[in-house]
Amino acid sequence: MTHCVLLKFKPGTDLDAVEASVRETYEKLDQLLPFLTDPVVFRNCVNRDSNADLMAVVQLDSSEHLLIIINNEGEKPMKKQ
């Protein structure tokens, strides 16, 4: 299952810092969660005014795993580190 997260920020946001943080977070999740793979982060991927500033795409083994992420259960292992 492909899961996409679209992020839009207020003008003036340091997108370089946000992008680095999002990439780092998904790389950690890729290592910690066996059901999440192939994280990719795109920047300004659609050429129009409503464009998302960042889009993160990951592969999940099943829709059940999406619920784990939505309920923030996927973040718990990261908080321990």
Backbone torsions as a table, in degrees:
resi	resn	phi	psi	omega
1	MET	NA	131.6	176.6
2	THR	-92.0	130.4	178.5
3	HIS	-120.3	127.5	180.0
4	CYS	-116.6	139.6	174.8
5	VAL	-122.3	120.4	178.4
6	LEU	-102.5	130.4	-177.5
7	LEU	-124.2	129.3	177.2
8	LYS	-122.9	133.4	-176.0
9	PHE	-119.2	160.0	177.2
10	LYS	-67.8	150.0	175.8
11	PRO	-54.8	141.6	179.6
12	GLY	93.5	-8.3	178.3
13	THR	-66.4	139.2	177.9
14	ASP	-75.8	88.3	-175.6
15	LEU	-66.2	-29.0	177.2
16	ASP	-62.4	-44.7	179.9
17	ALA	-67.5	-42.4	179.7
18	VAL	-64.3	-44.9	179.8
19	GLU	-60.2	-43.7	178.8
20	ALA	-61.1	-41.9	179.5
21	SER	-65.9	-43.0	179.1
22	VAL	-63.9	-44.8	178.3
23	ARG	-59.5	-46.2	-179.4
24	GLU	-62.2	-42.7	-179.9
25	THR	-61.8	-47.6	-179.1
26	TYR	-69.0	-32.1	175.1
27	GLU	-64.6	-40.6	177.1
28	LYS	-65.3	-43.6	178.8
29	LEU	-62.2	-36.6	177.9
30	ASP	-61.1	-36.0	179.1
31	GLN	-78.5	-34.1	-174.0
32	LEU	-88.0	-30.7	-174.1
33	LEU	-112.0	109.4	-175.9
34	PRO	-64.1	-20.1	-178.3
35	PHE	-88.8	-5.2	179.4
36	LEU	-110.5	125.3	-177.7
37	THR	-139.4	166.7	171.4
38	ASP	54.1	50.7	178.4
39	PRO	-69.5	136.4	177.1
40	VAL	-137.6	137.1	178.1
41	VAL	-118.6	128.2	178.2
42	PHE	-112.1	151.7	178.5
43	ARG	-122.2	130.9	179.5
44	ASN	47.7	58.2	-171.2
45	CYS	-83.9	-8.8	178.2
46	VAL	-127.7	131.5	-175.6
47	ASN	-91.1	78.7	174.3
48	ARG	-161.3	167.7	-174.6
49	ASP	-60.2	-35.1	-177.8
50	SER	-83.7	12.3	-177.0
51	ASN	-52.8	137.5	170.7
52	ALA	-76.0	140.6	178.9
53	ASP	-69.2	-39.7	178.4
54	LEU	-135.0	147.7	171.7
55	MET	-134.3	124.2	175.7
56	ALA	-105.6	134.4	-179.7
57	VAL	-126.6	130.8	176.3
58	VAL	-134.4	161.5	173.5
59	GLN	-104.6	132.8	176.8
60	LEU	-117.4	146.1	-179.6
61	ASP	-65.4	-33.0	-179.6
62	SER	-158.4	167.1	178.5
63	SER	-66.6	-25.2	176.9
64	GLU	-61.5	-33.8	179.8
65	HIS	-70.8	-26.8	175.8
66	LEU	-62.2	-38.5	178.1
67	LEU	-62.7	-35.4	177.5
68	ILE	-62.1	-44.1	-179.7
69	ILE	-69.2	-44.4	-179.8
70	ILE	-60.1	-38.1	179.9
71	ASN	-83.4	9.7	177.5
72	ASN	64.2	14.8	177.6
73	GLU	-68.1	-26.6	178.0
74	GLY	-68.2	-20.5	-179.4
75	GLU	-82.5	-21.0	-175.3
76	LYS	-57.0	-44.3	178.6
77	PRO	-63.1	-31.9	-179.6
78	MET	-69.8	-34.8	-178.1
79	LYS	-68.4	-23.4	-179.7
80	LYS	-75.7	-21.5	-176.1
81	GLN	-85.2	NA	NA
